[in-house]
Amino acid sequence: MAEAINVELLLRRALAPVEPPEALATQLAATLQSITDLAAEELEGWELASMRDPRNWVRPAAALVVGTAAGAALVLLRARQRHRDAPPGSIGELRDRAAQTAHDFADEARRLLDPR
Amino acid sequence: MLEPTGNAKARVDAEFSELYKAHLRDVYSYAFYRVGNHHDAEDLTEQTFLQAYRHFERALRESDGRPLRPWLIRIAHNLAANLYRDRARRPQSPLDESAPIAAPHTTEDLVTGRDELKRVLEGVGQLPDDRREALIMRFALGMDNREIARALGRTDGATKVLIHRAIKQLESLVAMGEDD
């Protein structure tokens, strides 16, 4: 038991904490500060930069194209559904269906372009 | 991951700055005793804090108010393991050759206890990695069992056993050294 205590005491002395060199502390603080500043600048400039850079237009443009195609497909599906449900029609019924389809397109366009 | 904005970003940076000031010596001490020389210890310390900064927000969220020192030491532990894996080598110089350069040993320590300390450090160097690391965390950093368990990814019980066995093995190694 006495030996175990002895080893622990020796360990405390042998493995004393090591002070980092002053140069390391200075260098590391400077590196972290520059990273922090860079991150803040990037954050502030991100929106404007992303709008100025045409490479960043691709994703929103692609999203708009995909969204528009999906919307159009949905409108056509609704139109076909109504066509199946309706009795064989007259000119008035065809005109109503065309008006309804145009109305559906307008609704989908509003939904897609709504900024919310 | 959501980017912090404005005041939130400044608050996170301020907290990281506090963490850095509080634990620079801990990370450096761990790195030094782990890699065995000041040059690699400096690199390891720098990489540890850069890595920590990258994941600091997540660590803050997930720490649930617990101290972040074990998390920092775990990063250093993983980076040191990668260092050895990359270079496929053990520490370049024995600990006892370079330890007195920066370690706050007194002159009396160095003169009267030099042989004993040398034997202990040699013994620590011969221990399996997990036992050696546990002893470094306990004696160089003053971490308790729970902190060491978190840093090593073990249970509190397993850590207690690990430290007990490390000390027992070290006693044997030191005793063998005395017999020689």
HADDOCK unambig.tbl for C-alpha pairs under 7 A between the chains (distance, minus, plus):
assign (segid A and resid 4 and name CA) (segid B and resid 171 and name CA) 6.62 0.50 0.50
assign (segid A and resid 7 and name CA) (segid B and resid 171 and name CA) 6.36 0.50 0.50
assign (segid A and resid 10 and name CA) (segid B and resid 117 and name CA) 6.40 0.50 0.50
assign (segid A and resid 10 and name CA) (segid B and resid 120 and name CA) 6.99 0.50 0.50
assign (segid A and resid 11 and name CA) (segid B and resid 120 and name CA) 6.83 0.50 0.50
assign (segid A and resid 11 and name CA) (segid B and resid 139 and name CA) 6.43 0.50 0.50
assign (segid A and resid 12 and name CA) (segid B and resid 139 and name CA) 5.34 0.50 0.50
assign (segid A and resid 14 and name CA) (segid B and resid 117 and name CA) 5.42 0.50 0.50
assign (segid A and resid 14 and name CA) (segid B and resid 121 and name CA) 6.59 0.50 0.50
assign (segid A and resid 15 and name CA) (segid B and resid 136 and name CA) 6.84 0.50 0.50
assign (segid A and resid 15 and name CA) (segid B and resid 139 and name CA) 6.01 0.50 0.50
assign (segid A and resid 15 and name CA) (segid B and resid 140 and name CA) 4.90 0.50 0.50
assign (segid A and resid 16 and name CA) (segid B and resid 103 and name CA) 6.21 0.50 0.50
assign (segid A and resid 16 and name CA) (segid B and resid 104 and name CA) 6.71 0.50 0.50
assign (segid A and resid 16 and name CA) (segid B and resid 140 and name CA) 5.28 0.50 0.50
assign (segid A and resid 17 and name CA) (segid B and resid 29 and name CA) 5.50 0.50 0.50
assign (segid A and resid 17 and name CA) (segid B and resid 103 and name CA) 6.29 0.50 0.50
assign (segid A and resid 17 and name CA) (segid B and resid 140 and name CA) 5.05 0.50 0.50
assign (segid A and resid 17 and name CA) (segid B and resid 141 and name CA) 6.61 0.50 0.50
assign (segid A and resid 18 and name CA) (segid B and resid 25 and name CA) 6.71 0.50 0.50
assign (segid A and resid 18 and name CA) (segid B and resid 28 and name CA) 6.86 0.50 0.50
assign (segid A and resid 18 and name CA) (segid B and resid 29 and name CA) 4.82 0.50 0.50
assign (segid A and resid 18 and name CA) (segid B and resid 102 and name CA) 5.84 0.50 0.50
assign (segid A and resid 18 and name CA) (segid B and resid 103 and name CA) 4.57 0.50 0.50
assign (segid A and resid 18 and name CA) (segid B and resid 104 and name CA) 6.76 0.50 0.50
assign (segid A and resid 19 and name CA) (segid B and resid 25 and name CA) 5.73 0.50 0.50
assign (segid A and resid 19 and name CA) (segid B and resid 102 and name CA) 6.14 0.50 0.50
assign (segid A and resid 19 and name CA) (segid B and resid 103 and name CA) 6.58 0.50 0.50
assign (segid A and resid 20 and name CA) (segid B and resid 25 and name CA) 6.02 0.50 0.50
assign (segid A and resid 20 and name CA) (segid B and resid 28 and name CA) 5.91 0.50 0.50
assign (segid A and resid 24 and name CA) (segid B and resid 42 and name CA) 6.76 0.50 0.50
assign (segid A and resid 28 and name CA) (segid B and resid 46 and name CA) 6.35 0.50 0.50
